[in-house]
Amino acid sequence: MNDKIKLFMQYAKEFGWGNAVIFALFKQFPRFFVLLHQKVNAGHHCVWPGMTNLDPEMTYGTVLDYKSWTEYGGTVVPVANKDPRPAFIWFVPDWTNVWGGGHYTLFRFANHFARFDTRNIIFIHDNRRHHSVKHLQEELMSALPDCQLEVMIDPALLPSCAAAIATTWQSAYDVRAFEFTNKKFYFMQDYESLFYAYGTTSMQANATYGFGFIGITGGGWLKQCYESHGGRARNFLFAADRQIFHPPRVKDYRVREKVSRLFFYGRPSTERRCFDLGMAALKKIAERFPDVEIVIAGLDLQARPPFPATLMGNLTLKETGDLYRTCDIGMAFSGTNLSYLPVELMASGVPVICNNGPHVEWHCRHGINACLADPVPQAMLEAFSALYHDRSLRQRLADGGLATMAPLSWEQQMDGIYRYVMENLDSAVMTPREEPVS
């Protein structure tokens, strides 16, 4: 017993009391942690390796397979679409935040399609939490003005449709099984196989790009990725809501003379947003430029960083736009496809620092609308230092960002994708409407 107490004290001293208590509980009640892990990670297809030693079933319980539509809970014969409008079914994962970038984008596209007198169904393909669609429907109604989307959670109710649209690699397996559609599409917002260490999950994600669906991709880099697997796709560009993301409303916008506020998109729960790189870079910046306030938003951090910082946590879109206009430089990283943060910072007239790479450079151009640097802390410090000391460089990047964003609108991008989908449907299915229904 004394040895166990000594071990506990040593562990607490090295890793903190909270971690020591959790570790002690895990040792005493391992099965409870297995069940907790299963509940928390339901639908996310990620397994803590330590859990497989306790419950081998978890090893294969997260592996997807080719199944028939009836095995997913669907019907043997097609359900008639009693609505006279052509139906589009978007196979969407469950959400906890209706404003999340990926979810909100696809909801916005689906709602735009509905303006052309089409029926658009949001089907929660991995539903495990909801017995009713009421709450989900209310969230969509609150997030989208004039929301015309309908939510379904029962696969047996899905009607035959003009298009079935996968929106994640997991949902692609459901769409592959769904038989009652004229065409199948893949609404791809990131190269999701890169989200995982190379193994079963990453290979299963990669396999979906060869299912033969018609691709819709966010940006040119993703289009190249999808087509490298033998498919074909059309990409849309990233726009920003101009009512929210805009520079200060002055006649002749000029960046401030002195840099006093740096924004960083800090989201440790999303590994591809490179939170660790940000913390290492910001520590160097804070030491070199103690007069600059560092503002971090994106997630409620559980611990303060090792340097002075203002933590804003999760913000609404409007709050985000208001925050950007108070900042002199914005920093946001991405290990896979570009996030919306650099795009929205540009639209707000804020000079942007980002990591380099083709997954970013399809939109961010070094020295023109952004400052791109190698993904190492010293390079980020040097990029910040260059902007800090050179107001003309900050102005050039701010102007370049505004010029990049000026011709882009979500309406324009969504119109283009709607036309692309219509062009790929059989003419017998429907005749595309050229103008939205008023």
Summary of the structure (lengths in Angstrom):
residues: 438
radius of gyration: 23.9
end to end distance: 75.7
largest distance: 79.0
contacts: 1338
relative contact order: 0.09
helix: 43%
strand: 15%
